[in-house]
């Protein structure tokens, strides 16, 4: 399928029926807070911010097909979007939707013990990392009340290469005054099944943290098909 090219949009500022369709779509959005809208309708409305008075439905459907769904589309890098012909205005419209969604999920965890806000944490991690095309390892640093101090990307790349980072993680925890951590990484394959390297890294962190009084609560792996907690699986 060839990439979308903005120059191929139909000419004219107000194609027949576009304003009426957009008004109906806007009303449905306001009436239901977006719950009743299909994925392509959400993307369609976002694109109206960058392409005023044009029919954005076929563009939205094409983008979803090209990227494989709304999650991979919103999580795609600006470079990947530009390769498909998106303008900076279109990329910005999609990026603000993703940033706003993540900020909303973050507010549900602020100032609360993460272990009692587990569902909110998992939803945030799924939205933030599940569709990334690059493997990334993040560490959540917690205080003595298990309230989040920092959520930091520690490295990008396979955990097979991560042994040298164990000391870095524990040193960072000490510098922040954290007493516990949760390690999180994504599997770009979509399958959140832990590998032997995932398990080995977790146990190395537990051993290193024990000597410095830093508890490893869990290692969570997220993927497009779901998420896995090593603790829930009895692997740590």
Order of alpha helices (4+ residues) and beta strands (2+ residues): alpha-alpha-alpha-alpha-alpha-alpha-alpha-beta-beta-alpha-beta-alpha-beta-beta
